[in-house]
């Protein structure tokens, strides 16, 4: 299931710094987390969908790279994002 426009706008307003902030690390991590949850549910039902598994791993790597950057540059924003997304720290 892809992300709806309403859900995307909701995530952008919740995690963004401004109204049109779609490129900050927090927004991108939130969107990646939503995609990861959707792909995980899909893969539970379709175990042999290797293309979806490859896409899932790509999203995980992108999110980890962004979280590493955020942790290195602004640790307070990193901690806040980890708590809001309910992720384990890296």
Biopython code that builds the backbone (N, CA, C, O; Angstrom):
import numpy as np
from Bio.PDB.StructureBuilder import StructureBuilder

atoms = [
    (1, "UNK", "N", (0.845, -1.175, 0.000)),
    (1, "UNK", "CA", (0.000, 0.000, 0.000)),
    (1, "UNK", "C", (0.891, 1.239, 0.000)),
    (1, "UNK", "O", (1.800, 1.373, 0.820)),
    (2, "UNK", "N", (0.614, 2.126, -0.923)),
    (2, "UNK", "CA", (1.405, 3.347, -0.985)),
    (2, "UNK", "C", (0.857, 4.374, 0.001)),
    (2, "UNK", "O", (-0.228, 4.206, 0.558)),
    (3, "UNK", "N", (1.603, 5.407, 0.197)),
    (3, "UNK", "CA", (1.235, 6.441, 1.147)),
    (3, "UNK", "C", (0.229, 7.381, 0.484)),
    (3, "UNK", "O", (0.409, 7.778, -0.667)),
    (4, "UNK", "N", (-0.817, 7.729, 1.204)),
    (4, "UNK", "CA", (-1.809, 8.651, 0.661)),
    (4, "UNK", "C", (-1.330, 10.078, 0.831)),
    (4, "UNK", "O", (-0.468, 10.361, 1.663)),
    (5, "UNK", "N", (-1.891, 10.969, 0.044)),
    (5, "UNK", "CA", (-1.499, 12.376, 0.093)),
    (5, "UNK", "C", (-1.823, 12.984, 1.456)),
    (5, "UNK", "O", (-1.061, 13.801, 1.972)),
    (6, "UNK", "N", (-2.951, 12.584, 2.036)),
    (6, "UNK", "CA", (-3.338, 13.123, 3.339)),
    (6, "UNK", "C", (-2.368, 12.686, 4.434)),
    (6, "UNK", "O", (-1.967, 13.485, 5.281)),
    (7, "UNK", "N", (-1.997, 11.405, 4.404)),
    (7, "UNK", "CA", (-1.056, 10.896, 5.405)),
    (7, "UNK", "C", (0.314, 11.530, 5.227)),
    (7, "UNK", "O", (0.989, 11.843, 6.208)),
    (8, "UNK", "N", (0.725, 11.719, 3.982)),
    (8, "UNK", "CA", (2.004, 12.357, 3.716)),
    (8, "UNK", "C", (2.013, 13.793, 4.242)),
    (8, "UNK", "O", (2.985, 14.221, 4.865)),
    (9, "UNK", "N", (0.933, 14.536, 3.991)),
    (9, "UNK", "CA", (0.847, 15.907, 4.502)),
    (9, "UNK", "C", (0.817, 15.937, 6.024)),
    (9, "UNK", "O", (1.385, 16.840, 6.638)),
    (10, "UNK", "N", (0.156, 14.952, 6.639)),
    (10, "UNK", "CA", (0.111, 14.869, 8.099)),
    (10, "UNK", "C", (1.511, 14.627, 8.679)),
    (10, "UNK", "O", (1.889, 15.253, 9.669)),
    (11, "UNK", "N", (2.267, 13.731, 8.070)),
    (11, "UNK", "CA", (3.627, 13.462, 8.533)),
    (11, "UNK", "C", (4.527, 14.675, 8.332)),
    (11, "UNK", "O", (5.384, 14.962, 9.167)),
    (12, "UNK", "N", (4.331, 15.389, 7.220)),
    (12, "UNK", "CA", (5.140, 16.576, 6.956)),
    (12, "UNK", "C", (4.858, 17.664, 7.979)),
    (12, "UNK", "O", (5.788, 18.314, 8.456)),
    (13, "UNK", "N", (3.590, 17.875, 8.325)),
    (13, "UNK", "CA", (3.278, 18.909, 9.314)),
    (13, "UNK", "C", (3.719, 18.503, 10.717)),
    (13, "UNK", "O", (4.093, 19.356, 11.521)),
    (14, "UNK", "N", (3.678, 17.208, 11.012)),
    (14, "UNK", "CA", (4.066, 16.756, 12.347)),
    (14, "UNK", "C", (5.574, 16.825, 12.553)),
    (14, "UNK", "O", (6.030, 17.264, 13.609)),
    (15, "UNK", "N", (6.353, 16.400, 11.566)),
    (15, "UNK", "CA", (7.800, 16.303, 11.735)),
    (15, "UNK", "C", (8.572, 17.446, 11.083)),
    (15, "UNK", "O", (9.758, 17.624, 11.362)),
    (16, "UNK", "N", (7.919, 18.223, 10.219)),
    (16, "UNK", "CA", (8.619, 19.299, 9.531)),
    (16, "UNK", "C", (8.833, 20.511, 10.412)),
    (16, "UNK", "O", (8.150, 20.694, 11.420)),
    (17, "UNK", "N", (9.786, 21.332, 10.023)),
    (17, "UNK", "CA", (10.080, 22.550, 10.769)),
    (17, "UNK", "C", (9.182, 23.701, 10.331)),
    (17, "UNK", "O", (8.961, 24.643, 11.092)),
    (18, "UNK", "N", (8.664, 23.627, 9.107)),
    (18, "UNK", "CA", (7.764, 24.649, 8.584)),
    (18, "UNK", "C", (6.655, 24.003, 7.788)),
    (18, "UNK", "O", (6.521, 22.780, 7.778)),
    (19, "UNK", "N", (5.856, 24.820, 7.118)),
    (19, "UNK", "CA", (4.728, 24.290, 6.363)),
    (19, "UNK", "C", (5.163, 23.522, 5.120)),
    (19, "UNK", "O", (4.586, 22.486, 4.789)),
    (20, "UNK", "N", (6.174, 24.028, 4.441)),
    (20, "UNK", "CA", (6.611, 23.403, 3.192)),
    (20, "UNK", "C", (7.910, 22.630, 3.355)),
    (20, "UNK", "O", (8.632, 22.424, 2.378)),
    (21, "UNK", "N", (8.213, 22.207, 4.549)),
    (21, "UNK", "CA", (9.462, 21.498, 4.812)),
    (21, "UNK", "C", (9.267, 20.013, 4.518)),
    (21, "UNK", "O", (8.733, 19.269, 5.340)),
    (22, "UNK", "N", (9.706, 19.598, 3.340)),
    (22, "UNK", "CA", (9.578, 18.186, 2.977)),
    (22, "UNK", "C", (10.929, 17.497, 2.899)),
    (22, "UNK", "O", (10.987, 16.281, 2.721)),
    (23, "UNK", "N", (12.014, 18.243, 3.029)),
    (23, "UNK", "CA", (13.320, 17.667, 2.812)),
    (23, "UNK", "C", (14.165, 17.495, 4.053)),
    (23, "UNK", "O", (15.286, 16.994, 3.963)),
    (24, "UNK", "N", (13.663, 17.895, 5.210)),
    (24, "UNK", "CA", (14.475, 17.755, 6.413)),
    (24, "UNK", "C", (14.633, 16.283, 6.771)),
    (24, "UNK", "O", (13.840, 15.437, 6.358)),
    (25, "UNK", "N", (15.647, 16.004, 7.528)),
    (25, "UNK", "CA", (15.948, 14.619, 7.896)),
    (25, "UNK", "C", (14.803, 13.984, 8.668)),
    (25, "UNK", "O", (14.518, 12.798, 8.496)),
    (26, "UNK", "N", (14.143, 14.767, 9.519)),
    (26, "UNK", "CA", (13.055, 14.223, 10.322)),
    (26, "UNK", "C", (11.890, 13.773, 9.446)),
    (26, "UNK", "O", (11.329, 12.697, 9.655)),
    (27, "UNK", "N", (11.527, 14.599, 8.464)),
    (27, "UNK", "CA", (10.407, 14.261, 7.578)),
    (27, "UNK", "C", (10.749, 13.037, 6.745)),
    (27, "UNK", "O", (9.928, 12.131, 6.597)),
    (28, "UNK", "N", (11.954, 13.009, 6.205)),
    (28, "UNK", "CA", (12.347, 11.878, 5.379)),
    (28, "UNK", "C", (12.369, 10.586, 6.191)),
    (28, "UNK", "O", (11.931, 9.544, 5.704)),
    (29, "UNK", "N", (12.872, 10.643, 7.416)),
    (29, "UNK", "CA", (12.884, 9.440, 8.264)),
    (29, "UNK", "C", (11.475, 8.978, 8.592)),
    (29, "UNK", "O", (11.208, 7.777, 8.626)),
    (30, "UNK", "N", (10.569, 9.922, 8.835)),
    (30, "UNK", "CA", (9.183, 9.555, 9.131)),
    (30, "UNK", "C", (8.534, 8.880, 7.922)),
    (30, "UNK", "O", (7.827, 7.883, 8.074)),
    (31, "UNK", "N", (8.768, 9.415, 6.736)),
    (31, "UNK", "CA", (8.208, 8.809, 5.528)),
    (31, "UNK", "C", (8.824, 7.431, 5.263)),
    (31, "UNK", "O", (8.117, 6.495, 4.892)),
    (32, "UNK", "N", (10.129, 7.311, 5.453)),
    (32, "UNK", "CA", (10.775, 6.013, 5.285)),
    (32, "UNK", "C", (10.239, 4.999, 6.291)),
    (32, "UNK", "O", (10.041, 3.832, 5.950)),
    (33, "UNK", "N", (10.003, 5.435, 7.522)),
    (33, "UNK", "CA", (9.476, 4.532, 8.549)),
    (33, "UNK", "C", (8.093, 4.025, 8.159)),
    (33, "UNK", "O", (7.783, 2.850, 8.355)),
    (34, "UNK", "N", (7.266, 4.900, 7.612)),
    (34, "UNK", "CA", (5.935, 4.482, 7.166)),
    (34, "UNK", "C", (6.052, 3.453, 6.038)),
    (34, "UNK", "O", (5.351, 2.441, 6.046)),
    (35, "UNK", "N", (6.931, 3.707, 5.077)),
    (35, "UNK", "CA", (7.134, 2.747, 3.985)),
    (35, "UNK", "C", (7.659, 1.416, 4.506)),
    (35, "UNK", "O", (7.248, 0.356, 4.034)),
    (36, "UNK", "N", (8.563, 1.468, 5.473)),
    (36, "UNK", "CA", (9.130, 0.245, 6.038)),
    (36, "UNK", "C", (8.050, -0.577, 6.729)),
    (36, "UNK", "O", (8.021, -1.800, 6.592)),
    (37, "UNK", "N", (7.167, 0.077, 7.465)),
    (37, "UNK", "CA", (6.082, -0.651, 8.135)),
    (37, "UNK", "C", (5.152, -1.294, 7.126)),
    (37, "UNK", "O", (4.728, -2.434, 7.315)),
    (38, "UNK", "N", (4.824, -0.573, 6.044)),
    (38, "UNK", "CA", (3.955, -1.136, 5.012)),
    (38, "UNK", "C", (4.606, -2.333, 4.325)),
    (38, "UNK", "O", (3.957, -3.357, 4.113)),
    (39, "UNK", "N", (5.878, -2.207, 3.980)),
    (39, "UNK", "CA", (6.556, -3.315, 3.308)),
    (39, "UNK", "C", (6.727, -4.514, 4.228)),
    (39, "UNK", "O", (6.682, -5.655, 3.767)),
    (40, "UNK", "N", (6.920, -4.278, 5.517)),
    (40, "UNK", "CA", (7.045, -5.380, 6.466)),
    (40, "UNK", "C", (5.743, -6.175, 6.535)),
    (40, "UNK", "O", (5.757, -7.406, 6.546)),
    (41, "UNK", "N", (4.617, -5.459, 6.581)),
    (41, "UNK", "CA", (3.322, -6.151, 6.586)),
    (41, "UNK", "C", (3.100, -6.913, 5.287)),
    (41, "UNK", "O", (2.567, -8.023, 5.300)),
    (42, "UNK", "N", (3.502, -6.329, 4.175)),
    (42, "UNK", "CA", (3.349, -7.001, 2.888)),
    (42, "UNK", "C", (4.184, -8.270, 2.839)),
    (42, "UNK", "O", (3.734, -9.298, 2.331)),
    (43, "UNK", "N", (5.399, -8.198, 3.369)),
    (43, "UNK", "CA", (6.286, -9.360, 3.304)),
    (43, "UNK", "C", (5.868, -10.474, 4.258)),
    (43, "UNK", "O", (6.241, -11.630, 4.060)),
    (44, "UNK", "N", (5.093, -10.135, 5.294)),
    (44, "UNK", "CA", (4.579, -11.197, 6.164)),
    (44, "UNK", "C", (3.602, -12.083, 5.406)),
    (44, "UNK", "O", (3.537, -13.291, 5.637)),
    (45, "UNK", "N", (2.843, -11.475, 4.497)),
    (45, "UNK", "CA", (1.866, -12.241, 3.719)),
    (45, "UNK", "C", (2.481, -12.844, 2.455)),
    (45, "UNK", "O", (2.027, -13.889, 1.990)),
    (46, "UNK", "N", (3.500, -12.203, 1.897)),
    (46, "UNK", "CA", (4.107, -12.630, 0.643)),
    (46, "UNK", "C", (5.596, -12.862, 0.856)),
    (46, "UNK", "O", (6.423, -12.003, 0.550)),
    (47, "UNK", "N", (5.917, -14.011, 1.372)),
    (47, "UNK", "CA", (7.288, -14.296, 1.775)),
    (47, "UNK", "C", (8.273, -14.364, 0.611)),
    (47, "UNK", "O", (9.464, -14.121, 0.806)),
    (48, "UNK", "N", (7.806, -14.687, -0.586)),
    (48, "UNK", "CA", (8.713, -14.861, -1.711)),
    (48, "UNK", "C", (8.788, -13.648, -2.628)),
    (48, "UNK", "O", (9.297, -13.752, -3.745)),
    (49, "UNK", "N", (8.296, -12.514, -2.182)),
    (49, "UNK", "CA", (8.356, -11.286, -2.969)),
    (49, "UNK", "C", (9.734, -10.650, -2.757)),
    (49, "UNK", "O", (9.918, -9.805, -1.880)),
    (50, "UNK", "N", (10.681, -11.071, -3.570)),
    (50, "UNK", "CA", (12.058, -10.651, -3.377)),
    (50, "UNK", "C", (12.281, -9.197, -3.794)),
    (50, "UNK", "O", (13.171, -8.533, -3.263)),
    (51, "UNK", "N", (11.486, -8.698, -4.734)),
    (51, "UNK", "CA", (11.603, -7.299, -5.123)),
    (51, "UNK", "C", (11.190, -6.383, -3.968)),
    (51, "UNK", "O", (11.828, -5.359, -3.723)),
    (52, "UNK", "N", (10.123, -6.756, -3.265)),
    (52, "UNK", "CA", (9.687, -5.957, -2.117)),
    (52, "UNK", "C", (10.718, -6.032, -0.992)),
    (52, "UNK", "O", (10.942, -5.051, -0.283)),
    (53, "UNK", "N", (11.339, -7.189, -0.831)),
    (53, "UNK", "CA", (12.368, -7.331, 0.194)),
    (53, "UNK", "C", (13.565, -6.446, -0.115)),
    (53, "UNK", "O", (14.145, -5.833, 0.781)),
    (54, "UNK", "N", (13.924, -6.385, -1.378)),
    (54, "UNK", "CA", (15.034, -5.535, -1.791)),
    (54, "UNK", "C", (14.695, -4.064, -1.554)),
    (54, "UNK", "O", (15.540, -3.296, -1.094)),
    (55, "UNK", "N", (13.460, -3.673, -1.867)),
    (55, "UNK", "CA", (13.025, -2.300, -1.617)),
    (55, "UNK", "C", (13.012, -1.974, -0.136)),
    (55, "UNK", "O", (13.373, -0.867, 0.265)),
    (56, "UNK", "N", (12.594, -2.941, 0.682)),
    (56, "UNK", "CA", (12.582, -2.744, 2.130)),
    (56, "UNK", "C", (13.991, -2.491, 2.649)),
    (56, "UNK", "O", (14.211, -1.579, 3.446)),
    (57, "UNK", "N", (14.932, -3.292, 2.200)),
    (57, "UNK", "CA", (16.319, -3.114, 2.644)),
    (57, "UNK", "C", (16.872, -1.761, 2.201)),
    (57, "UNK", "O", (17.652, -1.142, 2.924)),
    (58, "UNK", "N", (16.473, -1.305, 1.023)),
    (58, "UNK", "CA", (16.930, 0.003, 0.553)),
    (58, "UNK", "C", (16.390, 1.116, 1.451)),
    (58, "UNK", "O", (17.123, 2.046, 1.788)),
    (59, "UNK", "N", (15.117, 1.029, 1.842)),
    (59, "UNK", "CA", (14.534, 2.036, 2.742)),
    (59, "UNK", "C", (15.217, 2.007, 4.108)),
    (59, "UNK", "O", (15.459, 3.055, 4.707)),
    (60, "UNK", "N", (15.525, 0.812, 4.599)),
    (60, "UNK", "CA", (16.185, 0.698, 5.907)),
    (60, "UNK", "C", (17.557, 1.356, 5.869)),
    (60, "UNK", "O", (17.940, 2.060, 6.803)),
    (61, "UNK", "N", (18.297, 1.126, 4.783)),
    (61, "UNK", "CA", (19.635, 1.706, 4.665)),
    (61, "UNK", "C", (19.558, 3.225, 4.557)),
    (61, "UNK", "O", (20.355, 3.928, 5.178)),
    (62, "UNK", "N", (18.606, 3.741, 3.774)),
    (62, "UNK", "CA", (18.449, 5.192, 3.637)),
    (62, "UNK", "C", (18.105, 5.832, 4.976)),
    (62, "UNK", "O", (18.657, 6.869, 5.343)),
    (63, "UNK", "N", (17.183, 5.196, 5.701)),
    (63, "UNK", "CA", (16.789, 5.745, 7.004)),
    (63, "UNK", "C", (17.954, 5.717, 7.980)),
    (63, "UNK", "O", (18.160, 6.672, 8.729)),
    (64, "UNK", "N", (18.713, 4.636, 7.979)),
    (64, "UNK", "CA", (19.852, 4.547, 8.885)),
    (64, "UNK", "C", (20.891, 5.615, 8.560)),
    (64, "UNK", "O", (21.469, 6.212, 9.468)),
    (65, "UNK", "N", (21.128, 5.856, 7.288)),
    (65, "UNK", "CA", (22.085, 6.879, 6.881)),
    (65, "UNK", "C", (21.627, 8.261, 7.348)),
    (65, "UNK", "O", (22.439, 9.053, 7.828)),
    (66, "UNK", "N", (20.343, 8.552, 7.212)),
    (66, "UNK", "CA", (19.821, 9.844, 7.669)),
    (66, "UNK", "C", (19.895, 9.967, 9.188)),
    (66, "UNK", "O", (20.231, 11.030, 9.710)),
    (67, "UNK", "N", (19.582, 8.883, 9.896)),
    (67, "UNK", "CA", (19.653, 8.925, 11.353)),
    (67, "UNK", "C", (21.089, 9.107, 11.836)),
    (67, "UNK", "O", (21.329, 9.804, 12.821)),
    (68, "UNK", "N", (22.031, 8.491, 11.156)),
    (68, "UNK", "CA", (23.434, 8.661, 11.518)),
    (68, "UNK", "C", (23.867, 10.109, 11.320)),
    (68, "UNK", "O", (24.575, 10.672, 12.155)),
    (69, "UNK", "N", (23.439, 10.707, 10.216)),
    (69, "UNK", "CA", (23.742, 12.114, 9.958)),
    (69, "UNK", "C", (23.130, 13.001, 11.036)),
    (69, "UNK", "O", (23.786, 13.904, 11.556)),
    (70, "UNK", "N", (21.882, 12.741, 11.361)),
    (70, "UNK", "CA", (21.194, 13.560, 12.363)),
    (70, "UNK", "C", (21.828, 13.402, 13.733)),
    (70, "UNK", "O", (21.931, 14.373, 14.482)),
    (71, "UNK", "N", (22.247, 12.208, 14.066)),
    (71, "UNK", "CA", (22.903, 11.968, 15.351)),
    (71, "UNK", "C", (24.229, 12.714, 15.434)),
    (71, "UNK", "O", (24.592, 13.236, 16.488)),
    (72, "UNK", "N", (24.939, 12.759, 14.330)),
    (72, "UNK", "CA", (26.236, 13.422, 14.296)),
    (72, "UNK", "C", (26.093, 14.949, 14.346)),
    (72, "UNK", "O", (26.912, 15.619, 14.976)),
    (73, "UNK", "N", (25.062, 15.507, 13.690)),
    (73, "UNK", "CA", (24.949, 16.959, 13.593)),
    (73, "UNK", "C", (24.155, 17.582, 14.734)),
    (73, "UNK", "O", (24.556, 18.614, 15.272)),
    (74, "UNK", "N", (23.027, 16.966, 15.114)),
    (74, "UNK", "CA", (22.181, 17.552, 16.157)),
    (74, "UNK", "C", (21.573, 16.420, 16.992)),
    (74, "UNK", "O", (20.538, 15.853, 16.643)),
    (75, "UNK", "N", (22.241, 16.111, 18.093)),
    (75, "UNK", "CA", (21.866, 14.955, 18.899)),
    (75, "UNK", "C", (20.487, 15.122, 19.558)),
    (75, "UNK", "O", (19.776, 14.135, 19.747)),
    (76, "UNK", "N", (20.106, 16.344, 19.905)),
    (76, "UNK", "CA", (18.805, 16.574, 20.545)),
    (76, "UNK", "C", (17.663, 16.255, 19.580)),
    (76, "UNK", "O", (16.686, 15.612, 19.964)),
    (77, "UNK", "N", (17.784, 16.701, 18.337)),
    (77, "UNK", "CA", (16.749, 16.396, 17.337)),
    (77, "UNK", "C", (16.706, 14.903, 17.055)),
    (77, "UNK", "O", (15.634, 14.346, 16.818)),
    (78, "UNK", "N", (17.861, 14.252, 17.077)),
    (78, "UNK", "CA", (17.930, 12.811, 16.864)),
    (78, "UNK", "C", (17.174, 12.062, 17.964)),
    (78, "UNK", "O", (16.373, 11.172, 17.678)),
    (79, "UNK", "N", (17.430, 12.425, 19.214)),
    (79, "UNK", "CA", (16.757, 11.769, 20.341)),
    (79, "UNK", "C", (15.246, 11.973, 20.284)),
    (79, "UNK", "O", (14.479, 11.044, 20.538)),
    (80, "UNK", "N", (14.822, 13.190, 19.948)),
    (80, "UNK", "CA", (13.391, 13.488, 19.858)),
    (80, "UNK", "C", (12.738, 12.653, 18.753)),
    (80, "UNK", "O", (11.641, 12.125, 18.937)),
    (81, "UNK", "N", (13.411, 12.538, 17.612)),
    (81, "UNK", "CA", (12.866, 11.776, 16.491)),
    (81, "UNK", "C", (12.776, 10.292, 16.819)),
    (81, "UNK", "O", (11.791, 9.640, 16.475)),
    (82, "UNK", "N", (13.793, 9.757, 17.479)),
    (82, "UNK", "CA", (13.795, 8.344, 17.861)),
    (82, "UNK", "C", (12.614, 8.042, 18.782)),
    (82, "UNK", "O", (11.963, 7.006, 18.644)),
    (83, "UNK", "N", (12.342, 8.939, 19.711)),
    (83, "UNK", "CA", (11.224, 8.721, 20.641)),
    (83, "UNK", "C", (9.885, 8.830, 19.933)),
    (83, "UNK", "O", (8.983, 8.037, 20.203)),
    (84, "UNK", "N", (9.734, 9.806, 19.021)),
    (84, "UNK", "CA", (8.457, 9.979, 18.338)),
    (84, "UNK", "C", (8.161, 8.837, 17.367)),
    (84, "UNK", "O", (7.009, 8.434, 17.209)),
    (85, "UNK", "N", (9.198, 8.321, 16.723)),
    (85, "UNK", "CA", (8.991, 7.223, 15.770)),
    (85, "UNK", "C", (9.033, 5.860, 16.443)),
    (85, "UNK", "O", (8.760, 4.845, 15.804)),
    (86, "UNK", "N", (9.370, 5.827, 17.724)),
    (86, "UNK", "CA", (9.470, 4.601, 18.523)),
    (86, "UNK", "C", (10.464, 3.631, 17.893)),
    (86, "UNK", "O", (10.153, 2.466, 17.642)),
    (87, "UNK", "N", (11.670, 4.145, 17.646)),
    (87, "UNK", "CA", (12.740, 3.333, 17.077)),
    (87, "UNK", "C", (13.793, 3.079, 18.121)),
    (87, "UNK", "O", (13.873, 3.789, 19.124)),
    (88, "UNK", "N", (14.592, 2.076, 17.891)),
    (88, "UNK", "CA", (15.760, 1.847, 18.733)),
    (88, "UNK", "C", (16.868, 2.750, 18.235)),
    (88, "UNK", "O", (16.946, 3.037, 17.041)),
    (89, "UNK", "N", (17.715, 3.196, 19.122)),
    (89, "UNK", "CA", (18.838, 4.032, 18.714)),
    (89, "UNK", "C", (19.856, 3.228, 17.934)),
    (89, "UNK", "O", (19.963, 2.012, 18.092)),
    (90, "UNK", "N", (20.598, 3.916, 17.095)),
    (90, "UNK", "CA", (21.620, 3.213, 16.302)),
    (90, "UNK", "C", (22.975, 3.383, 16.941)),
    (90, "UNK", "O", (23.968, 2.867, 16.429)),
]
sb = StructureBuilder()
sb.init_structure("model")
sb.init_model(0)
sb.init_chain("A")
sb.init_seg("    ")
for serial, (resi, resn, name, xyz) in enumerate(atoms, 1):
    if name == "N":
        sb.init_residue(resn, " ", resi, " ")
    sb.init_atom(name, np.array(xyz, "f"), 0.0, 1.0, " ", f" {name:<3s}", serial, name[0])
structure = sb.get_structure()
